[in-house]
Amino acid sequence: MENPLLELRNITKEYLIGGGLGLGKKKSIIAVDNVSFSVSKEKPTILALVGESGSGKTTMSRIILGLLEPTSGEILYEGRDVRNWIKKDRKAYRRNVQVIFQDPYSIYNPFYRVDRVLFKAVKKFGLASSSKEAQNMIVESMRAMGLRPEDILGRYPHQLSGGERQRLMLVRILLIKPKLVIADEPVSMIDVSLRSIFLNNLKDLRSRLKMSTLYITHDLNIGHYISDEMMVMCHGRIVETGETTSVVKSPLHPYTQGLVNAIPIPNPRKRWKDTVDIEEVTFKELLTQRQRCIYTHRCPLVMPVCKEKIPVLIEVEPGRRAACFLHPEVLEATKSQ
Amino acid sequence: MEPILAVEDLRVYYNSIYGDVKSVDGVSFSVNPKEVFGIAGESGCGKSTLVEGILRLIIPPGYIKTGKIPYKSTDLLSLNNEELRRLRWRELSYIPQGSMNSLNPVLRVEEQMVDAITSHTDTPKEKAREMAIARLKEVGLPVEVARMYPHELSGGMKQRVVIATSILLKPSIVVADEPVTALDVVVQKGVLQSIANLRDNYGITIIFVAHDLAAHAEIVDRLAIMYAGEIAEIGSVYDIFEDPLHPYSKLLIAAIPSIEKDVVQGIPGLAPSPLNWPTGCRFHPRCPYAMSICSTEDPPLKETKKGRHVACHKYK
């Protein structure tokens, strides 16, 4: 694959905590730990990034959007260094990479009509030559996303439901036509009955605009529904990647297995048969002991080697990567490093 | 079986300058002893108001317009504050929404639990402390948690502390309002199982309120689906998931994304406003099966077969 659309190379982000007022010791928390992945240019893909809270999902999205500087590592967009590009021309990058945030209630300015987010986008990126054309484009895009312009234009944010506000963000994306969208938990605050409408709209955009999406979520049910490929993140590291259905149906990493087992299935005949025993891990441990597999504290299959080395993420089955010593390839690759 | 608690035509309204906000508008159901009774519905359907109504926690501008809540030969709505105080924790206890934030940040877990015991019974402090520690162990927490402050605990642990507190005085009913929202999947599973265990191990009746139908599928015995301040349907959890009768329940169940499904469909239209519910059946503007009668007459909740209630004109 030459020049993927987006490529992350060994991205690490550390946050410094403590040491305020010159007191106490400064410590660092590693939110994203040596993460590398890429999004294909040829095939528009919805890539789900799945992980629990604190796994570094949002930090990663902010790094890709250029809202956070990584501590080390490189991000390339079509082979171009994103950090330099953003410094020179943020707008051009935004034209290509757009975002949908989690909270549809706080992204709108309550004093302005909702149309503004659409007209602003048209104006800023010079999408239309006249205001008449802009109006037409907006109306057309809204219809394409199944929204009725007469119900929405001219309204204020508080008059719309969370689902409508989030779908308006999709309308905005349909106007801008970016090549990549970062969607950070976009439906977690929307009602179930409206969620699937949003998700189906987003799928529609993939084929309509040939657009790829990095879909960040903690909900495997949604991740499975929306995505073609899946990456599973645990405490800042990617532990497994692969085609979505195969990852969910036959996880290669015990962490993924644990997540899949914990998904509540909306079918009372398929209740959980096992129980979880949560051994909570303290922050301190993760702070100091990272020279090992990050899942050792909860892994039911933990081996001595897991506490000594960091497993590398390599392909263990065609199209599937996992970072777990249960796979002999991983052990070999780690040793030869 | 005699129900342990019943709700009869409960109406809880909020005063507002635009008129009454009819959040809970004529809800009736009964809960059997030792069952896990689920209440599901989307945001704004009145779930939380219903729970607060049952527990008599409604504060102005909210008020209880009409209704009866018979519980063991008394009507909860007829009790005065002192009588209610005696009932709380000992008979009825509550795991509130966002209960992770309901712990006092400046008290150790143990002190808060001892407080709950000593203010409702004459138990000596030493004995109360033992009880607190025993309950913490029962919900799967290590003993050290007793001496910790809330900020030292993770979300799931705090939630378990609240569950342990709710069963300190061995109540007959525990009402849990969205106890697992905002928890990670693995932690959510653990907390849901701890709640189900309250019934399995102590025979406590549980009223479990959540918007997440998958959580209901995991632990409840009977389920009520709420829409727009009313109950759309009540039945065993198997009936509701396998053969939903009300069009809203049908569509809602079809709308849940699951790793077992490839296609999900949303419900077009918007949830109505409690200030101004639609006339007739409140779901008719969004209902694909709506008939002319639906827009004029509100269908009553009727028993279609034993233990199965539905409010829809399709089933006459």
Interface residues (C-beta under 8 A of the other chain):
Chain A: E52 S53 S161 E164 D191 V192 S193 L194 R195 S196 I197 F198 L199 N200 H218 D219 L220 N221 I222 H224 Y225 I226 V248 G258 L259 V260 N261 A262 I263 P264 I265 P266 N267 P268 R269 K270 R271 W272 T275 V276 D277 I278 E280
Chain B: E42 S43 G140 S154 G156 M157 D184 V185 V186 V187 Q188 K189 G190 L192 Q193 H211 D212 L213 A214 A215 A217 E218 I219 V237 Y238 F241 L251 L252 I253 A255 I256 P257 S258 I259 E260 K261 D262 V264 Q265 G266 I267 P268 L270 A271
